[in-house]
Amino acid sequence: MKFSTYIAKRFMLGGKGAGTSRFTGWIAIIGMAIGCFALIISIAVLNGFELQVAEKIIGFEGDLRISKIKTGTAQNVHEYLKNNNKISQSEPFMERKGVVLTRNNDVRMVSFKAVSFDHIVEFYNLGLDSIVLNKDTPQIFLGTLLAERLQVEVGDNIKLMSPIDSPLQIGLPRILNSEVAGIFQIDVLDYDDRIVFIPLKYGKQLFLRKKSVDGYDTRLVNRDKVDLVKEELRSHFGTNARIESWEDMHQGLFNAMRMERIGAIFVLSLIILVAAFNLTSTLVLVTYQKIREIGILRTLGASAKVIKSIIIKQGIIIGGVGAIVGLFLSVGIVILQNYYGFLPLPQDIYAFNKLPMILSVWDIILVPFIAFLLIILSSYIAAKRAMLIEPKEAVHLEK
């Protein structure tokens, strides 16, 4: 053990009879532990919510979307996607703003999404595993909020209209009588209040002005390679189609969530900063309490650099204990929550039944890095004062 490390441990929290310095030292340890604990838990919760929202969006829309397909190239797009071994599923769709009417004359502007109902349950995660479809009757799926506003349930009849597709010579839009086959609940964005799924073949009948499908929702064999596949499709189709990942389509939302995480890190780091200030005051108190010992060390030949090293190492030990305790407690809470879910969430408010917590390796590295950076800074400030002490001054102050 190095001489400076040995002396730092002997000076720990002022030693015997330390009084105030011991109290403030324990406050610094507890404050550092609380700061690291709060920061890691907050990052884990924000990561968890972001992942859950992403999973909901991907389940509802797919990994990649091909849209804005130029006239005459839709069939080529279909064949390419079908033969691409990196794409596991692809579903054509048509979209249009329209109007729904109930038998109570409730009217609502919605977004129609016409897809193949043969694979709708397999491709889109709507939570409707037990549905029974009647191919001879136009059936639709709508969200819980929209169903509540329209006061409809499964089995009720609804009229669908697309005013923009009304024939010019008549002036009245085509009306499609349909039946509610299922009510989904996504709890993300405004999907539950806006989207209405209709069969693709009836969408073609309703959207008279559309010549072909609007695009394709796709799912990849390996979702981790979404950026690679996106660039491959862009290079293949060029300007004939727009290729977007789920993150591209909701870039504003995820940018906002990332900024929220950065803000949380900055704000909660202030707890660690306050603990670091307290650590500085503790080290200064210890320095003055041990002024005689420091003077003796200087008289015996210890250089100012050695004294500086003693104070810095003492600060690292005190602050490091708090940071490590906070780190282990928070990681333990995250592990227990993921295994046992002992922190539930009310499902009538949130889309999840338990508080989501996700930690990456970089998160576990980031928080101790911030803590130890502030610990070293505060220790250095305290050590600068100790370096100014001369042997004669130490004797004089002791008297």
C-alpha positions as CSV (number, residue, x, y, z in Angstrom):
1,M,0.0,0.0,0.0
2,K,1.3,3.4,-0.9
3,F,2.2,5.9,1.8
4,S,-0.3,8.5,0.6
5,T,-3.1,5.8,0.5
6,Y,-2.3,4.6,4.0
7,I,-2.4,8.2,5.4
8,A,-5.6,8.9,3.5
9,K,-7.3,6.0,5.2
10,R,-6.1,7.0,8.6
11,F,-7.4,10.6,8.0
12,M,-10.8,9.1,6.8
13,L,-13.6,11.3,8.0
14,G,-11.2,13.0,10.4
15,G,-10.4,10.0,12.5
16,K,-11.1,9.7,16.2
17,G,-12.8,12.7,17.7
18,A,-13.5,14.2,14.3
19,G,-16.9,15.7,15.3
20,T,-18.3,18.0,12.6
21,S,-16.1,16.6,9.8
22,R,-17.4,13.1,10.4
23,F,-21.0,14.2,10.3
24,T,-20.5,16.2,7.1
25,G,-18.5,13.3,5.6
26,W,-21.4,10.9,6.1
27,I,-23.7,13.5,4.6
28,A,-21.4,13.6,1.6
29,I,-21.5,9.8,1.3
30,I,-25.3,9.7,1.6
31,G,-25.7,12.6,-0.8
32,M,-23.5,11.0,-3.4
33,A,-25.3,7.6,-3.0
34,I,-28.7,9.3,-3.4
35,G,-27.5,11.3,-6.4
36,C,-26.2,8.2,-8.2
37,F,-29.2,6.2,-7.3
38,A,-31.7,8.8,-8.5
39,L,-29.8,9.4,-11.7
40,I,-29.6,5.7,-12.6
41,I,-33.2,5.0,-11.8
42,S,-34.4,8.0,-13.8
43,I,-32.3,7.0,-16.8
44,A,-33.6,3.4,-16.5
45,V,-37.3,4.6,-16.4
46,L,-36.9,7.0,-19.3
47,N,-35.1,4.2,-21.3
48,G,-37.9,1.8,-20.4
49,F,-40.7,4.2,-21.5
50,E,-38.9,5.0,-24.8
51,L,-38.4,1.3,-25.5
52,Q,-42.1,0.5,-24.7
53,V,-43.3,3.3,-26.9
54,A,-41.0,2.2,-29.7
55,E,-42.3,-1.4,-29.4
56,K,-45.9,-0.1,-29.6
57,I,-45.2,1.9,-32.7
58,I,-43.3,-0.9,-34.4
59,G,-46.0,-3.3,-33.6
60,F,-48.6,-0.9,-35.1
61,E,-46.6,0.2,-38.2
62,G,-43.8,-2.2,-38.9
63,D,-40.0,-1.7,-39.2
64,L,-39.8,0.0,-42.5
65,R,-42.4,1.8,-44.7
66,I,-42.2,2.2,-48.5
67,S,-44.5,5.0,-49.6
68,K,-44.8,7.8,-52.3
69,I,-44.5,5.1,-54.9
70,K,-44.5,6.5,-58.4
71,T,-47.2,5.4,-60.8
72,G,-46.4,2.1,-62.5
73,T,-43.7,0.9,-60.1
74,A,-46.0,-0.6,-57.4
75,Q,-45.8,-4.1,-58.9
76,N,-42.0,-3.9,-59.1
77,V,-41.9,-2.9,-55.4
78,H,-44.1,-5.8,-54.5
79,E,-41.9,-8.3,-56.3
80,Y,-38.7,-6.9,-54.9
81,L,-40.0,-7.0,-51.3
82,K,-41.3,-10.5,-51.8
83,N,-37.9,-11.8,-53.0
84,N,-35.8,-9.9,-50.5
85,N,-34.5,-12.4,-47.9
86,K,-33.9,-9.6,-45.3
87,I,-37.7,-8.8,-45.3
88,S,-39.9,-11.3,-43.5
89,Q,-43.3,-9.7,-44.2
90,S,-44.7,-6.9,-46.4
91,E,-48.2,-5.6,-46.4
92,P,-49.6,-3.2,-49.0
93,F,-51.8,-0.4,-47.7
94,M,-53.9,2.6,-48.8
95,E,-54.5,5.6,-46.6
96,R,-57.1,8.4,-46.9
97,K,-58.8,11.0,-44.7
98,G,-62.5,10.2,-44.4
99,V,-65.6,10.4,-42.3
100,V,-67.5,7.8,-40.2
101,L,-71.2,8.0,-39.3
102,T,-73.1,6.0,-36.7
103,R,-76.8,5.2,-36.5
104,N,-77.0,7.9,-33.9
105,N,-75.8,10.4,-36.5
106,D,-72.4,10.9,-34.7
107,V,-69.8,12.1,-37.2
108,R,-66.1,11.9,-36.9
109,M,-63.2,12.7,-39.1
110,V,-60.7,9.8,-39.2
111,S,-57.8,8.3,-41.1
112,F,-58.7,5.2,-43.0
113,K,-56.0,2.6,-43.5
114,A,-56.9,-0.2,-45.9
115,V,-54.9,-3.4,-45.5
116,S,-55.3,-7.1,-46.2
117,F,-57.4,-8.6,-43.4
118,D,-56.0,-12.0,-44.2
119,H,-52.8,-11.1,-42.4
120,I,-53.8,-8.2,-40.2
121,V,-53.5,-10.1,-36.9
122,E,-50.2,-11.5,-37.9
123,F,-48.6,-8.3,-39.1
124,Y,-50.2,-5.5,-36.9
125,N,-50.1,-5.9,-33.2
126,L,-53.6,-4.8,-32.3
127,G,-54.2,-7.1,-29.4
128,L,-57.1,-8.8,-31.3
129,D,-56.1,-12.4,-31.4
130,S,-59.5,-13.9,-31.1
131,I,-61.3,-12.1,-33.9
132,V,-63.6,-13.8,-36.4
133,L,-63.8,-12.2,-39.8
134,N,-66.6,-12.4,-42.3
135,K,-65.1,-11.9,-45.7
136,D,-68.5,-11.3,-47.3
137,T,-69.2,-8.3,-45.1
138,P,-67.1,-5.1,-44.9
139,Q,-65.6,-5.1,-41.4
140,I,-63.5,-2.5,-39.6
141,F,-61.2,-2.1,-36.6
142,L,-61.1,1.1,-34.7
143,G,-59.5,2.3,-31.5
144,T,-60.9,2.5,-28.0
145,L,-61.1,6.3,-27.8
146,L,-62.8,6.6,-31.2
147,A,-65.3,3.8,-30.2
148,E,-66.1,5.7,-27.0
149,R,-66.7,9.0,-28.9
150,L,-68.9,7.3,-31.4
151,Q,-70.6,5.1,-28.7
152,V,-70.2,1.9,-30.7
153,E,-69.2,-1.6,-29.8
154,V,-68.2,-4.8,-31.6
155,G,-71.0,-5.8,-34.0
156,D,-72.4,-2.3,-34.5
157,N,-72.8,-0.9,-38.0
158,I,-70.9,2.2,-39.2
159,K,-71.0,4.1,-42.5
160,L,-67.7,5.1,-44.1
161,M,-67.3,7.9,-46.5
162,S,-64.4,9.4,-48.4
163,P,-65.5,12.9,-49.5
164,I,-62.4,13.6,-51.5
165,D,-63.2,10.6,-53.7
166,S,-66.8,11.8,-54.6
167,P,-67.6,11.6,-58.4
168,L,-67.6,15.1,-59.9
169,Q,-70.7,14.4,-62.0
170,I,-72.8,13.4,-59.0
171,G,-71.2,15.3,-56.1
172,L,-72.0,12.7,-53.4
173,P,-69.3,10.5,-51.9
174,R,-69.7,6.7,-52.0
175,I,-71.0,5.3,-48.7
176,L,-69.8,2.0,-47.4
177,N,-71.8,0.2,-44.8
178,S,-69.5,-1.7,-42.4
179,E,-69.5,-3.6,-39.2
180,V,-67.2,-3.1,-36.2
181,A,-65.2,-6.3,-36.0
182,G,-62.8,-5.3,-33.3
183,I,-61.7,-2.5,-31.0
184,F,-57.9,-2.1,-30.4
185,Q,-56.0,-0.2,-27.7
186,I,-52.5,1.0,-28.5
187,D,-52.2,3.9,-26.0
188,V,-49.5,5.6,-28.1
189,L,-49.9,9.0,-29.9
190,D,-53.4,9.4,-31.2
191,Y,-53.8,6.0,-32.9
192,D,-56.8,5.0,-30.7
193,D,-58.7,8.2,-31.7
194,R,-57.8,8.5,-35.3
195,I,-57.0,5.2,-37.2
196,V,-59.7,3.0,-38.7
197,F,-58.6,-0.2,-40.4
198,I,-60.7,-1.4,-43.4
199,P,-60.2,-4.3,-45.8
200,L,-58.0,-3.5,-48.8
201,K,-60.5,-4.6,-51.4
202,Y,-63.2,-2.3,-49.9
203,G,-60.6,0.5,-49.7
204,K,-60.1,0.2,-53.4
205,Q,-63.9,0.6,-53.9
206,L,-64.0,3.6,-51.5
207,F,-61.0,5.5,-52.7
208,L,-62.0,6.0,-56.3
209,R,-59.3,8.5,-57.1
210,K,-56.4,6.2,-56.1
211,K,-54.9,4.1,-58.9
212,S,-52.8,1.8,-56.7
213,V,-51.7,1.1,-53.2
214,D,-50.0,4.0,-51.3
215,G,-47.1,1.9,-50.0
216,Y,-46.0,-1.2,-48.1
217,D,-45.4,-1.8,-44.4
218,T,-42.6,-4.2,-43.9
219,R,-41.1,-6.3,-41.1
220,L,-37.4,-7.4,-41.2
221,V,-35.8,-10.7,-40.3
222,N,-33.3,-8.8,-38.1
223,R,-34.6,-5.5,-36.8
224,D,-31.1,-4.5,-35.7
225,K,-30.2,-4.1,-39.3
226,V,-33.0,-1.6,-40.1
227,D,-30.6,1.2,-41.1
228,L,-28.7,-1.2,-43.4
229,V,-31.8,-2.4,-45.1
230,K,-33.2,1.1,-45.4
231,E,-30.1,2.3,-47.3
232,E,-30.2,-0.8,-49.5
233,L,-33.8,-0.1,-50.5
234,R,-33.1,3.6,-51.0
235,S,-30.2,2.8,-53.4
236,H,-32.4,0.3,-55.3
237,F,-35.6,2.4,-55.7
238,G,-33.9,5.8,-55.8
239,T,-36.5,8.5,-56.4
240,N,-39.3,6.0,-57.3
241,A,-40.3,5.6,-53.6
242,R,-39.8,7.0,-50.1
243,I,-38.1,4.6,-47.6
244,E,-38.6,5.4,-43.9
245,S,-37.9,3.5,-40.8
246,W,-40.2,3.7,-37.8
247,E,-37.8,6.1,-36.2
248,D,-37.8,8.4,-39.2
249,M,-41.6,8.6,-39.2
250,H,-41.6,9.7,-35.5
251,Q,-38.3,11.5,-35.3
252,G,-39.8,14.5,-33.5
253,L,-41.2,12.2,-30.7
254,F,-38.0,10.3,-30.1
255,N,-35.9,13.4,-30.3
256,A,-38.1,14.9,-27.6
257,M,-37.7,11.8,-25.5
258,R,-34.0,11.9,-25.9
259,M,-33.9,15.6,-24.9
260,E,-36.0,14.7,-21.9
261,R,-33.4,12.1,-20.9
262,I,-30.5,14.6,-21.3
263,G,-32.4,17.2,-19.2
264,A,-33.0,14.6,-16.5
265,I,-29.3,13.7,-16.4
266,F,-28.4,17.4,-16.2
267,V,-30.9,18.2,-13.4
268,L,-30.3,15.1,-11.3
269,S,-26.5,15.5,-11.6
270,L,-27.0,18.6,-9.5
271,I,-27.7,16.3,-6.5
272,I,-24.2,14.8,-7.1
273,L,-22.8,18.3,-7.5
274,V,-24.2,19.4,-4.1
275,A,-22.8,16.2,-2.5
276,A,-19.4,17.1,-4.2
277,F,-19.6,20.6,-2.6
278,N,-20.2,19.0,0.8
279,L,-17.3,16.7,0.2
280,T,-15.1,19.7,-0.4
281,S,-16.2,21.2,2.9
282,T,-15.6,17.9,4.6
283,L,-12.0,17.6,3.2
284,V,-11.3,21.2,4.3
285,L,-12.5,20.5,7.8
286,V,-10.4,17.3,7.9
287,T,-7.4,19.3,6.7
288,Y,-7.7,21.8,9.5
289,Q,-8.4,19.1,12.1
290,K,-5.2,17.3,11.0
291,I,-3.1,20.5,10.6
292,R,-0.6,19.3,13.2
293,E,-0.2,15.9,11.5
294,I,0.2,17.6,8.1
295,G,2.8,19.9,9.6
296,I,4.7,16.9,11.0
297,L,4.5,15.1,7.6
298,R,5.9,18.2,5.9
299,T,8.7,18.5,8.5
300,L,9.6,14.8,8.0
301,G,10.0,15.6,4.3
302,A,6.6,14.9,2.7
303,S,6.3,17.2,-0.3
304,A,3.3,19.3,-1.1
305,K,2.5,16.8,-3.9
306,V,2.3,14.0,-1.3
307,I,-0.1,16.1,0.8
308,K,-2.2,16.9,-2.2
309,S,-2.3,13.2,-3.1
310,I,-3.5,12.3,0.5
311,I,-6.4,14.7,0.3
312,I,-7.4,13.7,-3.2
313,K,-7.3,10.0,-2.3
314,Q,-9.3,10.6,0.8
315,G,-12.0,12.5,-1.2
316,I,-12.0,9.6,-3.8
317,I,-12.5,7.1,-1.0
318,I,-15.3,9.0,0.7
319,G,-17.1,10.0,-2.5
320,G,-16.4,6.6,-4.2
321,V,-18.1,4.7,-1.3
322,G,-21.3,6.8,-1.8
323,A,-21.2,6.5,-5.6
324,I,-20.7,2.7,-5.5
325,V,-23.4,2.2,-2.9
326,G,-25.8,4.2,-5.1
327,L,-24.8,2.3,-8.2
328,F,-25.3,-1.1,-6.7
329,L,-28.6,-0.2,-5.1
330,S,-30.1,1.3,-8.3
331,V,-28.9,-1.6,-10.5
332,G,-30.4,-4.0,-8.0
333,I,-33.7,-2.2,-8.1
334,V,-33.7,-2.3,-11.9
335,I,-33.0,-6.1,-11.9
336,L,-35.6,-6.8,-9.3
337,Q,-38.2,-4.7,-11.2
338,N,-37.5,-6.5,-14.4
339,Y,-37.9,-9.9,-12.8
340,Y,-40.7,-9.3,-10.3
341,G,-42.4,-6.1,-11.4
342,F,-42.9,-5.0,-7.8
343,L,-43.6,-1.4,-8.9
344,P,-46.9,-1.6,-10.8
345,L,-48.6,1.1,-12.9
346,P,-52.3,1.8,-13.2
347,Q,-53.4,0.3,-16.5
348,D,-56.2,2.8,-16.9
349,I,-53.7,5.5,-17.2
350,Y,-50.6,3.9,-18.7
351,A,-50.1,1.4,-21.5
352,F,-48.0,-0.8,-19.3
353,N,-48.8,-2.8,-16.1
354,K,-45.5,-2.2,-14.5
355,L,-42.9,0.5,-14.4
356,P,-40.5,-0.2,-17.3
357,M,-36.8,0.0,-16.5
358,I,-34.0,-0.5,-19.0
359,L,-30.3,0.1,-18.5
360,S,-27.5,-0.1,-21.0
361,V,-23.8,-0.6,-20.4
362,W,-23.2,3.0,-21.4
363,D,-25.7,4.2,-18.8
364,I,-23.9,2.2,-16.0
365,I,-20.6,3.8,-17.2
366,L,-21.9,7.3,-17.6
367,V,-23.2,7.9,-14.0
368,P,-20.1,6.8,-12.2
369,F,-18.1,8.8,-14.6
370,I,-20.0,12.0,-13.8
371,A,-19.8,11.2,-10.1
372,F,-16.1,10.5,-10.0
373,L,-15.4,13.5,-12.2
374,L,-17.1,15.8,-9.6
375,I,-15.5,13.9,-6.8
376,I,-12.0,14.4,-8.2
377,L,-12.8,18.1,-8.9
378,S,-14.0,18.7,-5.3
379,S,-11.0,16.8,-3.9
380,Y,-8.6,18.8,-6.0
381,I,-10.1,22.1,-4.7
382,A,-9.7,21.0,-1.1
383,A,-6.1,19.7,-1.8
384,K,-5.1,23.0,-3.2
385,R,-5.6,24.6,0.2
386,A,-3.6,21.8,1.9
387,M,-0.7,22.4,-0.4
388,L,-0.3,25.9,0.9
389,I,0.4,24.8,4.4
390,E,4.0,25.2,5.5
391,P,5.5,23.4,8.6
392,K,5.9,26.6,10.6
393,E,2.3,27.7,9.8
394,A,1.0,24.3,10.9
395,V,2.8,24.6,14.3
396,H,1.5,28.2,14.7
397,L,-2.1,27.2,13.9
398,E,-1.8,24.2,16.3
399,K,-0.8,26.5,19.1
